Amino acid sequence: MKVLFIAPHLSTGGMPAFLLKRIQALQQYSNLEIYVIEWKFYSPDYVVQRKQIQELVGENFYSFLGDGYAQKGIIDFCYEKEIDIIHIEEIPEGFDGGNPFDSELQKDLYSYQHPWKIIETCHNIYFNPKKNKLHEPDGYACVTPYHIEHTFKDQNAKKALIPFPIDPSIQSNKTREEVLDE
């Protein structure tokens, strides 16, 4: 099986860290062929996760560097690579203003004429699917119970919780106020 992860960017932050952990787990526990497309390259600085993702997937890493023409070739890419699952690491309608996911391209990508299934993960709490969702994916891989219980509660697609793995050995027993007073 071949999985394509599409990330809006791989600069610093929680989403690139989450994708890195997801790829590491999939490579450890499955035999999937993994591809990664970085929708837009924001910065050459502070890209620790980006570099690690590149090392993990090797030649299956692609960056569009903000090239809208290349982004429109995503359908051909998926057919050429025989992608089974497209996992978009943010709600496409929620890609930020400087990094849009074209609505016509979304319409084509989500068409049921294609053989792949589409999964989306929302990494924010502000997206409102009732107002802003254009195309329903086959499923949502949610990072918090809040997304299942509230944000995507009324969406028809399947939902699963894949929480970010938190290492309890690095958690402090101090309250926030105690930490701020230090």
C-alpha positions in Angstrom: 0.0 0.0 0.0 1.2 3.5 -0.8 0.4 6.5 1.3 1.0 10.1 0.3 1.2 12.7 3.1 0.5 16.3 2.0 1.7 18.9 4.5 0.9 22.6 4.0 4.5 23.3 5.1 7.3 21.6 7.1 8.7 24.6 8.9 8.7 24.6 12.7 5.6 23.7 14.8 3.4 21.0 16.0 2.1 19.7 12.6 5.6 18.8 11.3 6.5 17.2 14.6 3.3 15.2 14.5 3.9 14.1 10.9 7.4 13.0 11.8 6.2 10.8 14.7 3.4 9.4 12.4 6.0 8.4 9.7 8.3 6.9 12.3 5.5 4.8 13.7 4.3 3.7 10.3 7.8 2.7 9.3 8.3 0.8 12.5 5.0 -1.1 12.4 4.0 -1.4 8.8 5.3 -2.1 5.3 3.8 1.0 3.7 5.5 2.9 0.9 5.4 6.5 2.2 5.6 9.7 0.1 5.6 13.2 1.4 4.8 16.4 -0.4 5.5 19.7 1.2 2.9 22.1 -0.3 5.0 25.2 0.3 8.5 25.7 1.5 8.4 28.5 4.0 11.9 28.7 5.5 15.3 27.1 5.5 15.6 27.9 9.2 14.4 25.8 12.2 13.4 22.9 10.0 14.6 20.0 12.2 11.5 17.9 11.6 11.6 18.6 7.8 15.2 17.3 7.6 14.3 14.2 9.6 11.2 13.5 7.4 13.4 13.9 4.3 15.9 11.4 5.7 13.1 8.9 6.6 11.4 8.9 3.2 14.4 9.7 1.0 13.6 10.1 -2.7 9.9 9.9 -1.9 10.1 13.5 -0.5 8.9 16.4 -2.7 8.6 20.1 -2.1 6.6 22.3 -4.4 8.4 25.4 -3.0 5.2 27.4 -3.5 4.9 26.5 -7.2 1.2 26.6 -8.0 1.9 24.9 -11.4 3.5 21.9 -9.7 0.6 21.7 -7.2 -1.8 21.3 -10.1 0.1 18.2 -11.1 -0.8 16.4 -7.9 -3.5 14.3 -9.7 -1.0 13.0 -12.3 1.5 12.4 -9.5 -0.9 10.2 -7.5 -1.7 8.1 -10.6 2.0 7.8 -11.5 2.9 6.6 -8.0 -0.3 4.5 -7.7 -1.2 6.2 -4.4 -3.8 4.3 -2.3 -4.3 6.8 0.5 -3.8 10.6 0.5 -3.4 11.9 4.0 -3.6 15.7 4.1 -2.0 17.1 7.3 -4.4 20.0 7.6 -7.8 20.7 6.3 -7.2 21.9 2.7 -9.8 24.7 3.1 -7.7 25.8 6.1 -4.4 26.2 4.4 -3.3 29.7 5.2 -3.8 32.7 2.9 -0.2 32.7 1.7 -0.4 29.0 0.9 -3.8 28.2 -0.6 -5.1 24.8 -1.7 -7.0 25.7 -4.9 -10.7 24.9 -4.7 -10.9 23.5 -8.3 -7.9 21.3 -7.5 -9.6 20.1 -4.4 -12.8 19.3 -6.3 -10.8 17.2 -8.7 -8.7 15.5 -6.0 -11.8 14.6 -4.0 -13.7 13.2 -7.0 -14.9 9.6 -6.5 -13.7 8.7 -10.0 -10.2 8.4 -8.5 -9.0 5.2 -6.9 -7.6 6.7 -3.7 -9.1 7.4 -0.3 -8.5 10.8 1.4 -7.9 11.3 5.1 -7.5 14.7 6.7 -6.0 15.8 10.0 -6.9 19.1 11.5 -4.2 20.7 13.7 -6.1 23.7 14.9 -9.3 24.6 16.8 -10.6 27.5 14.7 -11.6 25.6 11.6 -15.4 25.5 11.2 -16.5 22.7 8.8 -20.1 23.8 8.8 -19.1 27.1 7.2 -15.9 26.3 5.4 -15.8 22.6 4.3 -16.1 22.2 0.6 -15.4 18.4 0.2 -15.8 15.6 2.6 -12.9 13.3 2.9 -13.3 9.5 3.5 -12.1 10.0 7.1 -10.6 12.3 9.7 -7.6 11.4 11.8 -8.1 13.6 14.8 -5.3 14.8 17.1 -7.6 15.6 20.0 -10.9 14.3 21.3 -12.2 17.8 20.9 -12.1 17.4 17.1 -14.3 14.3 17.3 -16.7 15.5 20.0 -17.1 19.1 18.6 -15.4 20.3 15.5 -16.2 17.3 13.2 -19.0 15.9 15.2 -21.6 16.5 12.5 -19.4 15.5 9.6 -20.4 12.2 8.0 -16.9 10.9 7.4 -15.3 8.3 9.7 -13.3 9.7 12.6 -10.4 8.2 14.6 -8.2 9.7 17.3 -4.5 9.6 16.8 -3.1 11.7 19.7 0.4 13.1 19.6 2.7 10.9 21.6 3.8 12.8 24.7 6.8 11.6 26.6 5.7 11.7 30.3 9.3 11.7 31.4 9.6 15.4 30.3 6.5 16.6 32.0 6.9 18.8 35.1 5.0 18.3 38.3 5.1 22.1 38.8 2.1 24.3 38.1 2.3 26.9 35.4 2.6 29.6 38.1 5.5 27.8 39.8 7.3 27.6 36.5 6.7 31.3 35.7 7.9 32.3 39.1 11.3 30.6 38.6 
